[in-house]
Amino acid sequence: MTFNEVIGQEEVQQRLVQMVSEDRLPHAIMLCGPQGVGKLALAVAFGCYLLGRKPDDLASADILDNPDITEHPMLRKLEHPDLHFTYPTIKLSSMGADHKPVSDDFAREWHELIMQGPYFTLDQWLTAIGAENQQAIITAGESDELVRKLSLKSSQGGYKVSIIWLPERMNIECANKLLKLIEEPPTQTVFLMVCQEPDKLLETIRSRVQRIDVKKLPDETIRKALVERRGIDEESARRISRMVNGSWMKALQALQVGSENEQFLDLFILLMRLAYQRNVKEIRKWSESMASFGREKQKRFLEFFLRMVRENFMYNFQQSDLCYMTQEEENFARNFARFINEANVLQLYDLANRAIRDIGQNANAKIVFFDFALQVIVLLIAKAP
């Protein structure tokens, strides 16, 4: 993988390569930022650059203009023996009682997913390994495996690169062992951590890595990439780029036929229609269907609900620059937006946030969503224009 496969983030790319050209590359770097902005893509591209680069290669400015000069057959397939991936795993029923799951147990699933592109979510990874409702973590067995791998001599005589995806999911035993490894790193080893919630990491680890914050992508960068890389028409690309909040991952999800976003829109529309009709019997069925989702998906729907409340409220002002909706969402908003007004918008926000809190605290989902839907009836009808 090369830097030209990363969407935007030219400033971070330049900074990483400049560290190498100026011979001041730290042994541990942590890329931090929100989901979908390209942290993993940057880490993989930079890892491939380090492994494919020769001492007399071009300077940083040229390497970014000509990224393919570091390409190597093994790097193209991400199968270089000095490129190591660490990621959250689960314990399968087929594993022995004493076995601590490690990344190599799921190497095939990881390789298949990352070869499709380095932009994917933890939920997509959990689906790929059949996690169902299990919580994926990085175990102490993984840190032992890292010590073993990185103590070996580089097969190519250069760097050894360890990419750790979501290090905040390490258990405490693993985190302490990794800390020791970072404090006394093997020769020519570079750790590249891809972190979404750095505050959950041990302070002692955070203090020993060089943190680089990866910012949200500008709307124009996403719009241009959608047009040039995905062949999307200008109007659709403009709408998508404005509503994904700087995340290329969300932009990709918006392109998928039958995507989760479309499913959530259908559920939102159905809830609002049933609430307007005061159809409690069907609302009960709606609540039961919502309860069948996993808790993370339930929370994502409620976050979608919050966005739709905000967008429909703003639609009433007839200022296109203030609205961030797809064409399908706007089509529904034309007739519905007037029901979201100054009298109920804040209460709807509070209602959804309480439901997110309750779901996060493992409350009974059927009860949470049934009560949620009944409250929507009250706020929608009692505050109707």
Residue pairs with C-beta under 8 A, 6 or more apart in sequence:
1 41
1 44
1 45
1 48
1 75
1 76
1 78
1 118
2 45
2 48
2 49
2 67
2 68
2 70
2 71
3 13
3 45
3 46
3 49
3 63
3 64
3 67
4 67
4 68
5 41
5 45
5 118
6 13
6 38
6 41
6 42
6 45
7 38
7 41
7 119
7 217
7 221
7 222
7 225
7 248
8 38
8 217
8 218
8 221
8 222
8 225
8 248
9 37
9 38
9 41
9 42
9 214
9 217
10 64
12 31
12 42
12 212
12 214
13 42
13 45
13 46
13 64
14 60
14 61
14 64
15 212
16 29
16 42
16 46
16 49
16 212
17 46
17 49
17 60
17 63
17 64
18 60
19 25
19 26
20 49
20 50
20 53
20 60
21 59
21 60
25 190
26 209
26 210
27 182
27 185
27 189
27 190
27 191
28 182
28 185
28 190
28 191
28 193
28 208
28 209
28 210
29 190
29 191
29 192
29 193
29 209
29 210
29 211
29 212
30 167
30 193
30 195
30 198
30 206
30 209
30 210
30 211
30 212
31 39
31 42
31 43
31 192
31 193
31 194
31 195
31 212
31 214
32 39
32 195
32 196
32 198
32 211
32 212
32 213
32 214
33 39
33 196
33 213
33 214
33 215
33 216
34 196
34 216
34 246
34 247
35 121
35 196
35 247
35 249
36 119
36 121
36 244
36 246
36 247
36 248
36 249
36 250
36 251
37 214
37 215
37 216
37 217
37 246
37 247
37 248
38 118
38 119
38 214
38 217
38 248
39 194
39 195
39 196
39 214
40 114
40 118
40 119
40 163
40 165
40 194
41 118
41 119
42 214
43 163
43 165
43 192
43 193
43 194
44 78
44 114
44 118
44 163
45 67
46 192
47 83
47 161
47 163
47 190
47 192
48 70
48 71
48 72
48 75
48 78
48 80
48 83
49 63
49 67
49 70
50 158
50 159
50 161
50 190
51 72
51 75
51 80
51 82
51 83
51 156
51 158
51 159
51 161
52 70
52 71
52 72
52 75
53 63
53 70
53 158
57 63
57 69
57 70
58 66
58 69
63 69
63 70
72 80
74 80
74 81
75 83
77 115
78 111
78 114
78 115
79 111
80 156
81 155
81 156
82 154
82 155
82 156
82 158
82 159
82 160
82 161
83 161
83 163
84 146
84 149
84 150
84 160
84 161
84 162
84 163
85 103
85 110
85 114
85 163
85 165
86 103
86 138
86 142
86 146
86 162
86 163
86 164
86 165
86 167
87 103
87 106
87 110
87 125
87 138
87 164
87 165
87 166
88 122
88 125
88 136
88 137
88 138
88 165
88 166
88 169
89 101
89 102
89 103
89 105
89 106
89 129
89 136
89 137
89 138
89 139
89 142
90 101
90 126
90 129
90 131
90 134
90 135
90 136
91 99
91 101
91 134
92 101
92 105
92 130
95 101
95 105
99 141
100 139
100 140
100 141
100 142
100 144
101 139
101 141
101 142
102 139
102 141
102 142
102 145
103 110
103 142
103 145
104 145
106 129
109 128
109 129
110 125
110 128
112 128
113 120
113 124
113 125
113 128
114 120
117 252
119 248
119 249
119 252
120 249
121 249
122 136
122 166
123 296
123 297
125 136
126 134
126 136
129 136
132 294
133 294
133 295
136 169
137 169
137 170
137 171
137 174
138 164
138 166
138 167
138 169
138 170
138 171
138 174
139 171
139 173
139 174
140 171
140 173
140 174
140 177
142 170
142 174
143 170
143 173
143 174
143 177
143 178
143 181
144 177
146 162
146 178
146 181
147 177
147 181
149 162
150 160
150 162
150 181
150 185
150 186
150 189
151 186
154 160
154 188
158 188
159 188
159 189
159 190
160 186
160 188
160 189
160 190
161 189
161 190
161 192
162 189
162 190
162 191
162 192
163 192
163 194
164 178
164 191
164 192
164 193
164 194
165 194
166 194
166 195
166 196
167 175
167 178
167 193
167 194
167 195
167 201
167 205
168 195
168 196
168 197
168 198
168 200
168 201
170 178
170 201
175 201
175 202
175 205
176 202
178 205
179 202
179 204
179 205
179 208
182 191
182 205
182 208
182 209
183 208
185 191
191 209
193 209
195 201
198 206
198 211
215 246
216 245
216 246
216 247
217 246
217 247
217 248
218 246
219 241
219 242
219 246
220 241
222 237
222 240
222 241
222 244
222 246
222 248
222 251
223 234
223 237
223 238
223 240
223 241
225 248
225 251
226 232
226 236
226 237
226 240
226 241
226 251
226 255
227 233
227 234
227 237
230 255
232 240
232 255
236 327
239 325
239 326
239 327
240 251
240 254
240 255
240 326
241 251
242 324
243 254
243 324
243 325
243 326
244 250
244 251
244 254
253 259
253 260
253 261
254 261
254 326
260 297
260 300
261 304
261 326
262 328
264 300
264 301
264 304
264 305
265 304
265 308
265 326
265 328
265 329
265 332
267 286
267 289
267 290
267 301
268 304
268 305
268 308
269 332
270 286
271 283
271 286
271 373
271 376
272 336
272 339
272 376
272 380
274 282
274 283
274 286
274 373
275 283
275 373
275 376
275 377
275 380
275 381
276 339
276 380
276 381
278 377
278 381
280 374
280 377
283 370
283 373
283 374
283 377
284 370
286 369
286 373
287 366
287 369
287 370
287 372
287 373
288 366
290 298
290 301
290 365
290 369
291 298
291 365
291 366
291 369
293 301
293 365
295 359
295 360
295 362
295 365
298 359
298 365
298 369
299 356
299 359
299 360
302 352
302 355
302 356
302 359
303 356
305 352
306 349
306 352
306 353
308 329
309 340
309 345
309 348
309 349
309 352
310 345
311 323
311 324
311 325
311 329
311 333
312 333
312 336
312 337
312 339
312 340
313 337
313 340
313 341
313 345
314 322
314 323
315 323
315 325
315 330
315 333
315 337
316 337
316 338
316 340
316 341
323 330
325 333
338 385
339 380
339 383
339 384
339 385
340 348
341 383
341 385
343 383
344 379
344 380
344 382
344 383
347 379
348 376
348 379
351 372
351 375
351 376
351 379
352 372
355 368
355 369
355 372
358 368
359 365
359 368
